[in-house]
Amino acid sequence: MTNLLESTVEKAAIEWLEQLGYRYQHGNELQRELKKVVLEEELRSFLSVAYPDVPANAIQEAMSSFMQQESIDLHLRNREFHLKLSKGIAVTWKDASGAEKAKHIYPINYNEPEKNSFLCSNQVVIIGKNKRIPDLIIYINGLPLVVFEFKNMFDQEVGIENAHTQLAHYALDIPQLFDYNTFTVISDGQEAFHGMYNASLKWFAPWKSTNGEALVRDEELQLETLIKGLFPKATLLNYIKNYIFHEDHNGKIIKKGAKYHQYWGISAAVKSSIDNIKPKGDGRLGVIWHTQGSGKSISMAILTGILRQLPDMKNPTIVIQVDRNDLDRQLYESFVLCKDLVGEVKHAESTEDLRSLLSSDGGGVIFTTIEKFRLKKGVIPLDPPSKGEAVSPLEGRLRGVTEDNEETVHPILSERYNVIVLADEAHRTQYGFENGGYAQNLRRALPNASFLGFTGTPVDGKDADTEQVFGATIHTYDIKQAVEDGATVPIYYEPKMVPLNIKVDSYKELEEVKEDAESSNNIVWAAIEDAAGAEERVKQIANEILTHFNARIKTFVGKAMIVCMSRRNCVKMYDALKALPNCPEVAVIMTGNISKDPVEWNPHIRTKESMEAIKKRFRTPEDSLQIVIVRDMWLT
């Protein structure tokens, strides 16, 4: 791959595609009108063979639906077509006796890749607002689904950025091509990236593995790796059907597709789910460790969408279990944006709501925090005693309640086997199967459910329980690889320590303090919080942070995030920073409870709308908000 001119890069791509079983035809040889981009006879031929029981007039109706989108906006047309492409359409007709007939039709046979037509064609002339000639187009059953644009790596005046810019011009000049586009590929023979036609260059990414295991880091092999990794027929069809989606942000359509680590990680999770779901397996579906910032929420949504479609799952219920309210809401909102993949999403607002949702026989997606699997007080036993009947304490326990009608065990909500729990940050709250813990209650409520864990932090020796609960780690994408890929920014650590003035009997006592202990009156937690928030200690840390920040922004424009262990210490840090000279604008990001929180915290408690406004300000480089102080993860 040294010494490649633009045409040679194109030729090499065609040869690799031919090795994968694609048919090649030069653009001048295609049977089509120059203003039209669909090879209509190829599409008609596929539909007629795939659906021999459907009459010609209904086949024509299906073709018209696939080829004509209603919206005048390109991005909406692209979304409309993609939904038809991935989910199919229904056609109806009347037979000779006048009986109504119907069939669900797909333009691609996703289950049998070899029964589709795969054609690669170069130098295809297309006339729109202007005449344009894309370098290479992949047609599947006559539909132009992938566009390649190449540049000469030895021409210093042009590069992969120019290929990206050229695609943007194509979208304006020949928009009819991008009605059907699933994704694009840009390459200069050295670098090779895939991405959505309307995405900025920073969202384009390499494809670094052909099998999901070994990584190819040699930059000169990027184009070959991308083609041999993403374009095998079965892989490409799977990617198009399951790994691309559109988000609707109040009318602004954003199209997204999985990166290579997401594709291979989710593929491993799907296989593990099929192999290990109860009653076939033990219900431990595995752990996916994808580092923070690498698109874990999107991975969870794509996996959910695939699991919901699997015929063997028989309309499963997917429970997305999160360990904190703020993360629950953020992840839920991410899933709502992915409704093209996952369908409608339900959110359990209370313990009663959760129990009602899980008791339903229908499938779907349900969001909940694990603490909603709590025991209830003042409940009526399922098998109440007759009027005037005396109930012994033993008999009451057998009925699941105490003499005061308090639950002693969590009731069973569903005994279905097609319930899958996806646990976010699986290592934090999934242990403690004794003494009525939430994890124990969850498993009692769903005795036949299967569990898959996601985590953004390493699963090491101290987290051995994670694999005991969820099974083996089935895919890893660590921070080193994420930084190398540009999926997340590098972290630089400067060690500074301000000791905690605290005495405990053993470090084991500190390690056993759970992250949710802030609200549980835990004595050890309270002692640590007091020590961490000691006035002189906070003042010293605030001074160190501000000195470092002000020196840093003289040469490197940026913003800062400070993490504190409790909401009380967040407020203390805010007060200490604001008391210092040359302190920029600072905001505390934390949840609030106005019936319990001190009045002094009121300026830091915000509505959902004002929280979004703060998030937008912090994301905007030129905004005066420079520092935020957080208690929990805050997805900016």
C-alpha positions in Angstrom: 0.0 0.0 0.0 2.9 2.3 -0.6 3.0 4.4 -3.8 -0.8 4.7 -4.2 -2.3 7.2 -6.5 -6.0 8.1 -6.2 -7.0 5.7 -9.0 -4.8 3.0 -7.5 -6.5 3.3 -4.1 -9.8 2.9 -5.9 -8.6 -0.1 -7.8 -7.3 -1.8 -4.6 -10.6 -1.2 -2.9 -12.4 -2.9 -5.8 -10.1 -5.9 -5.8 -10.6 -6.4 -2.0 -14.4 -6.2 -2.6 -14.2 -8.7 -5.4 -12.3 -11.0 -3.1 -15.3 -10.8 -0.7 -17.6 -11.9 -3.5 -18.8 -8.5 -4.8 -19.5 -8.2 -8.5 -17.8 -5.3 -10.3 -19.1 -3.1 -13.1 -17.9 0.2 -14.3 -20.3 3.1 -13.9 -20.6 3.6 -17.6 -22.0 0.1 -18.0 -24.9 0.5 -15.5 -28.4 0.5 -17.0 -30.0 3.6 -15.6 -30.9 7.2 -16.3 -28.2 9.6 -15.1 -30.6 11.5 -12.8 -31.7 8.2 -11.1 -29.5 6.4 -8.7 -31.4 3.2 -8.0 -30.8 0.2 -10.4 -34.5 -0.5 -10.7 -34.2 -3.8 -12.6 -31.9 -5.2 -10.0 -34.3 -4.3 -7.2 -37.3 -5.7 -9.2 -35.4 -8.9 -9.8 -34.6 -9.4 -6.2 -38.1 -8.7 -4.9 -39.7 -11.0 -7.6 -37.4 -13.9 -6.6 -37.6 -13.3 -2.9 -41.4 -13.0 -2.8 -42.7 -15.2 -5.6 -46.2 -15.3 -4.1 -46.6 -11.5 -4.4 -48.1 -10.3 -7.8 -46.3 -7.9 -10.0 -48.5 -4.9 -9.2 -47.7 -5.4 -5.4 -44.0 -5.7 -6.2 -44.2 -2.4 -8.1 -46.0 -0.9 -5.1 -43.2 -2.0 -2.9 -40.6 -0.6 -5.3 -42.3 2.7 -5.3 -42.3 2.8 -1.5 -38.6 2.0 -1.3 -37.7 4.5 -3.9 -39.9 7.4 -3.0 -39.7 9.2 0.4 -42.3 11.9 1.4 -40.2 14.6 3.1 -38.6 17.5 1.3 -35.7 17.5 3.8 -32.8 15.1 2.9 -32.1 14.0 6.4 -35.8 13.1 7.0 -35.8 11.2 3.7 -32.7 9.3 4.7 -34.3 8.4 8.0 -37.6 7.3 6.3 -35.7 5.1 3.8 -33.5 3.6 6.5 -36.6 2.5 8.6 -38.0 0.8 5.5 -34.6 -0.7 4.7 -34.1 -2.1 8.2 -37.7 -2.9 9.2 -39.4 -3.6 5.9 -42.8 -2.5 4.7 -46.3 -4.1 4.3 -48.0 -4.4 1.0 -51.5 -5.5 0.3 -53.4 -6.8 -2.7 -56.5 -8.8 -3.7 -56.3 -12.2 -5.2 -58.4 -13.6 -8.1 -61.3 -14.3 -5.8 -61.2 -10.8 -4.3 -59.7 -11.9 -0.9 -57.4 -9.4 0.8 -53.8 -10.5 1.0 -50.8 -8.9 2.8 -47.1 -9.5 3.0 -44.2 -7.8 4.9 -41.4 -7.1 2.4 -37.8 -6.3 2.9 -35.5 -5.0 0.1 -32.7 -7.1 1.5 -32.6 -10.8 2.7 -30.8 -10.2 6.0 -30.9 -13.9 7.0 -29.3 -15.3 3.8 -26.7 -12.8 2.6 -25.8 -14.8 -0.5 -29.3 -14.4 -1.9 -28.7 -10.7 -2.4 -26.9 -8.9 -5.3 -23.7 -7.1 -4.2 -22.3 -4.8 -6.8 -19.4 -2.3 -6.6 -19.3 0.4 -9.3 -16.8 3.2 -9.8 -17.0 6.5 -11.6 -20.8 6.6 -11.6 -22.1 9.8 -13.3 -25.0 11.3 -11.5 -26.9 14.5 -12.6 -28.6 16.6 -10.0 -28.1 20.3 -9.3 -24.7 19.7 -10.8 -23.1 16.6 -12.4 -21.0 14.7 -9.9 -19.0 11.4 -10.2 -18.5 9.6 -6.8 -15.4 7.4 -6.8 -17.1 4.1 -5.8 -20.7 3.1 -4.9 -21.8 -0.2 -3.2 -25.2 -1.4 -4.6 -27.2 -4.0 -2.7 -30.1 -5.3 -4.8 -29.8 -2.1 -6.9 -29.9 0.3 -3.9 -26.9 2.6 -3.6 -26.1 2.1 0.1 -22.5 3.0 0.5 -20.4 5.7 -1.1 -16.5 5.8 -1.1 -14.5 8.9 -1.8 -10.7 8.6 -2.4 -7.8 11.0 -2.5 -4.1 10.7 -3.5 -2.0 10.3 -0.3 1.1 11.7 -2.1 -0.6 15.0 -3.1 0.2 17.3 -0.2 -2.5 19.7 -1.4 -5.3 17.3 -0.7 -6.1 14.6 1.8 -8.8 12.8 3.7 -10.3 16.2 4.8 -10.8 17.0 1.1 -12.6 13.7 0.6 -14.9 14.6 3.5 -15.6 18.0 2.1 -16.3 16.5 -1.3 -19.0 14.3 0.2 -20.7 17.4 1.7 -20.8 18.9 -1.7 -22.3 15.7 -3.2 -25.1 15.8 -0.6 -26.0 19.3 -1.9 -25.4 18.7 -5.6 -26.8 15.1 -5.9 -29.0 14.7 -2.9 -31.0 11.8 -4.5 -27.9 9.6 -3.9 -28.0 10.3 -0.2 -31.7 9.4 0.2 -30.4 5.8 0.2 -27.0 6.2 1.8 -26.3 4.1 4.9 -22.8 5.4 5.5 -19.8 6.6 3.7 -16.0 5.8 3.5 -13.3 8.3 2.9 -9.6 7.3 2.3 -6.4 8.7 0.9 -4.8 5.2 0.8 -3.1 5.8 4.1 -6.0 6.7 6.4 -9.5 5.2 5.9 -12.5 6.3 7.9 -16.2 5.4 7.9 -19.0 7.8 9.0 -22.4 9.3 8.2 -22.7 11.5 5.1 -23.7 14.6 7.2 -21.4 14.1 10.1 -18.4 16.3 10.8 -15.0 14.8 10.3 -14.4 14.3 14.0 -17.1 11.6 14.0 -15.5 9.5 11.3 -13.5 6.6 12.6 -11.2 3.8 11.4 -12.3 0.1 11.6 -9.4 -1.6 13.3 -10.3 -5.3 13.4 -11.4 -7.9 11.0 -12.6 -10.4 13.6 -13.3 -8.5 16.8 -10.2 -9.9 18.5 -6.9 -8.9 16.9 -6.4 -5.2 16.3 -4.6 -3.8 13.2 -2.7 -0.7 14.2 -0.7 -0.2 11.0 -2.0 2.9 9.4 -1.1 1.8 5.9 -3.5 -1.1 6.3 -6.5 1.0 7.4 -8.4 0.7 4.1 -7.8 -3.0 3.7 -8.8 -3.6 7.3 -11.9 -1.5 7.0 -13.0 -3.4 3.8 -12.1 -6.8 5.1 -13.6 -6.1 8.5 -16.8 -4.3 7.7 -17.7 -5.4 4.2 -18.0 -9.2 4.4 -21.6 -9.6 3.2 -23.0 -10.9 6.5 -21.2 -8.3 8.5 -22.3 -5.4 6.3 -25.9 -6.5 6.3 -25.9 -6.9 10.1 -24.3 -3.5 10.5 -26.8 -1.8 8.1 -29.9 -3.4 9.8 -28.9 -3.2 13.5 -26.1 -0.7 14.1 -27.3 2.5 12.3 -30.0 4.8 13.7 -31.3 8.4 13.6 -32.0 10.6 16.7 -34.6 13.3 16.6 -33.5 16.3 18.6 -36.6 18.4 18.4 -36.7 18.2 14.6 -33.0 18.1 14.1 -32.1 14.7 12.8 -28.7 13.2 13.8 -27.6 10.0 12.2 -25.3 7.7 14.1 -23.5 4.4 13.5 -21.5 2.0 15.7 -17.7 2.1 15.8 -15.8 -1.1 15.4 -15.5 -1.7 19.2 -19.2 -1.3 19.6 -20.0 -3.7 16.7 -17.7 -6.4 18.0 -18.7 -6.0 21.6 -22.4 -6.1 20.9 -22.0 -9.0 18.5 -20.2 -10.9 21.3 -23.0 -10.0 23.7 -25.7 -11.2 21.3 -24.0 -14.5 20.9 -23.5 -14.9 24.7 -27.1 -14.0 25.3 -28.3 -16.7 22.8 -26.0 -19.3 24.3 -26.5 -18.5 28.0 -30.1 -17.2 28.5 -32.2 -19.3 30.9 -33.3 -22.1 30.7 -30.8 -23.0 28.0 -27.9 -21.6 30.1 -27.3 -20.3 33.7 -28.5 -16.7 32.9 -25.1 -15.2 33.2 -24.7 -13.4 29.9 -21.3 -11.8 30.6 -19.7 -8.4 31.2 -18.8 -5.7 28.6 -16.1 -3.4 29.8 -16.1 -0.3 27.5 -14.3 2.7 29.0 -16.1 5.9 30.0 -16.8 8.1 27.0 -16.7 5.4 24.4 -20.4 5.3 23.7 -21.6 2.8 26.3 -25.2 4.1 26.3 -25.4 3.7 22.5 -24.0 0.2 22.8 -26.7 -0.7 25.3 -29.4 0.7 23.1 -28.2 -1.2 20.0 -28.0 -4.4 22.0 -31.5 -3.8 23.3 -32.8 -3.3 19.8 -31.2 -6.5 18.5 -32.4 -8.6 21.5 -35.9 -7.4 21.0 -35.9 -8.6 17.4 -34.5 -12.1 18.0 -37.3 -14.6 17.2 -36.1 -17.0 19.9 -36.5 -14.3 22.6 -40.3 -14.2 21.9 -40.8 -10.5 22.5 -38.5 -10.1 25.6 -38.7 -7.6 28.4 -35.4 -5.7 28.7 -34.9 -4.2 32.1 -32.3 -1.4 32.1 -31.1 -1.3 35.7 -29.1 1.8 36.9 -27.8 2.4 40.3 -28.4 6.1 40.7 -31.4 8.4 39.9 -29.4 10.9 37.9 -27.8 8.3 35.7 -31.2 6.5 35.3 -32.7 9.7 33.9 -29.8 10.4 31.6 -29.6 6.9 30.2 -33.4 6.8 29.8 -33.3 10.0 27.8 -30.6 8.6 25.6 -32.7 5.5 24.9 -35.7 7.7 24.1 -33.6 9.3 21.4 -32.8 5.8 20.1 -36.5 4.8 19.7 -35.9 3.8 16.0 -33.8 1.0 17.5 -35.5 0.1 20.8 -39.1 1.2 20.3 -41.1 2.8 23.1 -39.3 3.0 26.4 -41.1 2.9 29.8 -39.7 4.5 33.0 -40.6 3.1 36.4 -41.4 6.2 38.5 -41.9 4.3 41.8 -41.7 0.9 43.3 -45.4 0.4 42.6 -45.0 1.5 39.0 -42.0 -0.9 38.6 -44.0 -3.8 40.0 -46.9 -3.1 37.7 -44.7 -2.9 34.6 -42.8 -6.1 35.4 -46.0 -8.0 36.1 -47.2 -7.5 32.6 -46.9 -10.3 30.1 -45.9 -8.1 27.2 -42.3 -7.3 26.2 -40.7 -3.9 26.1 -38.0 -1.8 27.6 -38.2 -0.7 31.3 -35.9 1.6 33.1 -35.4 1.5 36.8 -33.0 2.1 39.6 -32.1 -0.9 41.7 -33.4 0.7 44.9 -36.9 0.4 43.5 -36.6 -3.3 44.3 -37.2 -2.4 47.9 -39.5 -4.1 50.4 -42.8 -2.3 51.1 -44.4 -1.5 54.4 -48.2 -1.5 55.1 -48.8 -4.1 52.4 -51.7 -6.6 52.1 -50.6 -10.2 52.0 -51.4 -12.0 48.8 -53.3 -14.6 50.8 -55.0 -12.5 53.6 -56.5 -14.3 56.6 -60.2 -14.6 56.9 -62.0 -12.0 59.0 -61.2 -12.6 62.6 -58.7 -15.3 61.8 -55.6 -15.2 64.0 -52.3 -15.5 62.2 -49.2 -16.7 64.0 -45.9 -15.0 63.3 -44.6 -18.1 61.5 -47.6 -18.2 59.2 -47.3 -14.5 58.5 -43.7 -15.0 57.5 -44.7 -17.8 55.2 -47.2 -15.4 53.6 -44.3 -12.9 53.1 -45.3 -10.3 55.6 -44.8 -9.6 59.3 -47.5 -9.0 61.9 -47.4 -5.3 61.0 -47.9 -6.1 57.3 -44.3 -5.4 56.3 -42.8 -7.5 53.5 -40.1 -9.9 54.6 -39.3 -11.1 51.1 -39.8 -9.5 47.7 -42.8 -10.9 45.8 -42.2 -12.6 42.5 -43.2 -10.2 39.7 -42.6 -12.4 36.6 -41.5 -16.0 36.1 -40.9 -15.5 32.4 -37.6 -16.7 31.0 -37.4 -14.0 28.3 -36.5 -11.2 30.8 -33.0 -9.8 30.4 -31.6 -7.3 32.9 -28.9 -5.0 31.5 -27.1 -3.6 34.5 -25.2 -0.3 34.1 -22.0 0.0 36.1 -22.4 -3.7 37.0 -19.6 -3.8 39.6 -21.3 -1.3 42.0 -24.6 -2.6 43.3 -25.1 -6.1 42.1 -23.7 -8.0 45.2 -25.2 -8.6 48.6 -27.6 -11.5 48.0 -28.2 -11.8 51.7 -30.2 -9.9 54.3 -32.7 -8.5 51.9 -30.4 -6.5 49.7 -31.6 -4.9 46.5 -29.7 -7.4 44.4 -31.3 -10.2 46.2 -34.8 -8.6 45.9 -34.2 -8.2 42.1 -33.5 -11.9 41.6 -36.4 -12.9 43.8 -38.7 -10.6 41.8 -37.4 -12.1 38.5 -36.3 -15.6 39.3 -35.8 -16.7 35.7 -34.3 -13.5 34.4 -30.8 -13.5 32.8 -28.2 -10.8 33.5 -25.7 -8.9 31.4 -23.4 -6.3 32.9 -21.9 -3.1 31.4 -19.1 -1.2 33.1 -16.9 1.7 32.2 -14.2 0.8 34.7 -11.9 -2.1 34.8 -13.0 -5.4 36.3 -10.0 -6.5 38.2 -9.2 -9.0 41.0 -11.1 -7.0 43.6 -14.2 -7.3 41.4 -14.2 -11.1 41.2 -17.8 -11.1 42.3 -18.7 -9.3 39.0 -17.9 -12.4 37.0 -19.6 -14.6 39.5 -22.8 -12.6 39.1 -22.7 -11.8 35.4 -20.3 -14.3 33.9 -17.0 -13.7 32.1 -15.9 -10.5 30.5 -16.9 -10.9 26.9 -15.5 -7.8 25.4 -13.0 -5.1 26.5 -12.3 -1.6 25.1 -9.9 0.1 27.6 -9.0 3.7 27.9 -5.6 3.2 26.2 -7.3 2.0 23.0 -10.0 4.6 23.3 -7.4 7.4 23.4 -5.5 5.9 20.5 -8.7 5.8 18.5 -9.7 9.3 19.4 -12.9 8.0 21.1 -12.0 9.8 24.3 -9.4 12.3 25.4 -6.2 11.3 27.2 -6.0 11.6 31.0 -2.9 13.2 32.6 -2.3 12.6 36.3 -0.4 14.9 38.5 -0.1 13.4 42.0 -1.0 15.7 44.8 -2.2 14.6 48.2 -3.8 16.3 51.1 -4.1 13.6 53.8 -7.4 12.7 55.5 -7.2 13.1 59.2 -9.2 10.0 60.1 -8.8 6.9 62.1 -10.4 3.6 61.3 -9.8 0.1 62.6 -8.9 -1.2 59.2 -8.7 -0.2 55.5 -11.2 -3.0 54.9 -13.7 -1.0 56.7 -13.2 1.9 54.3 -13.4 -0.4 51.2 -16.7 -1.8 52.3 -18.4 1.6 52.3 -20.8 1.7 49.3 -21.2 4.7 47.0 -24.8 5.2 48.0 -23.9 5.4 51.7 -24.3 9.2 51.7 -28.0 8.9 52.4 -27.9 5.8 54.6 -26.6 7.3 57.9 -23.5 5.1 57.5 -21.1 6.0 60.4 -17.9 5.3 58.5 -19.2 7.3 55.5 -20.0 10.3 57.8 -16.5 10.2 59.3 -14.8 10.1 55.9 -17.1 12.9 54.7 -16.2 15.1 57.7 -12.5 14.5 57.3 -12.6 15.1 53.5 -14.6 18.3 54.0 -12.6 19.7 56.9 -12.4 23.5 56.5 -8.6 23.9 56.2 -8.3 20.9 53.9 -11.0 22.2 51.5 -9.3 25.7 51.5 -6.0 24.1 50.6 -7.4 22.0 47.8 -9.4 24.9 46.4 -6.3 27.1 46.3 -4.3 24.3 44.6 -7.0 23.8 42.0 -7.5 27.5 41.2 -3.8 28.1 41.0 -3.3 25.2 38.6 -6.4 26.2 36.5 -5.5 29.8 36.1 -1.9 28.9 35.1 -3.2 26.2 32.7 -5.7 28.4 30.7 -2.9 30.9 29.9 -1.6 28.4 27.4 -4.4 26.0 26.9 -8.0 27.1 26.7 -10.3 24.7 28.6 -12.7 24.1 31.4 -12.5 22.2 34.7 -14.6 19.6 36.5 -14.2 18.9 40.2 -15.6 15.8 41.8 -16.5 15.6 45.5 -17.7 12.7 47.5 -20.9 14.3 48.8 -23.3 17.1 48.0 -22.3 18.8 51.3 -18.6 18.8 50.3 -19.6 20.1 46.8 -21.1 23.2 48.5 -18.0 23.6 50.7 -15.7 23.5 47.7 -17.9 26.0 45.9 -17.7 28.4 48.9 -13.9 28.0 49.2 -13.3 28.7 45.5 -15.5 31.7 45.4 -13.7 33.2 48.4 -10.5 33.2 46.4 -9.4 36.1 44.1 -9.4 35.6 40.4 -12.0 32.8 40.6 -14.0 32.4 37.4 -17.7 31.5 37.3 -18.4 28.2 39.1 -21.5 26.0 39.3 -22.4 23.1 41.5 -24.2 20.2 39.7 -26.1 18.1 42.1 -29.6 16.7 42.8 -31.7 18.3 45.5 -34.5 17.6 48.0 -36.0 20.9 49.2 -37.8 19.2 52.0 -34.5 17.9 53.5 -31.7 20.0 52.2 -30.4 23.1 54.0 -31.7 26.4 52.7 -28.1 27.4 52.0 -28.0 24.9 49.2 -30.9 26.4 47.4 -28.8 28.3 44.8 -27.4 25.0 43.7 -30.6 23.1 43.2 -32.0 23.3 39.7 -34.9 22.1 37.7 -34.3 19.8 34.8 -34.6 22.7 32.3 -32.0 24.8 34.2 -29.7 21.8 34.5 -29.8 21.4 30.7 -29.1 25.1 30.4 -26.0 24.8 32.6 -24.9 21.8 30.6 -25.1 23.8 27.4 -23.2 26.7 28.9 -20.4 24.3 30.1 -20.2 22.8 26.6 -19.8 26.2 25.0 -16.1 27.2 25.0 -16.7 30.9 25.0 -19.2 30.9 27.8 -18.1 32.4 31.1 -18.9 29.3 33.1 -15.5 27.8 33.6 -15.6 25.3 36.5 -18.3 22.8 37.6 -18.4 20.8 40.8 -20.1 17.5 40.6 -21.1 14.7 43.0 -21.9 12.0 40.5 -21.2 11.3 36.8 -22.5 14.2 34.7 -22.9 13.3 31.0 -21.9 16.5 29.1 
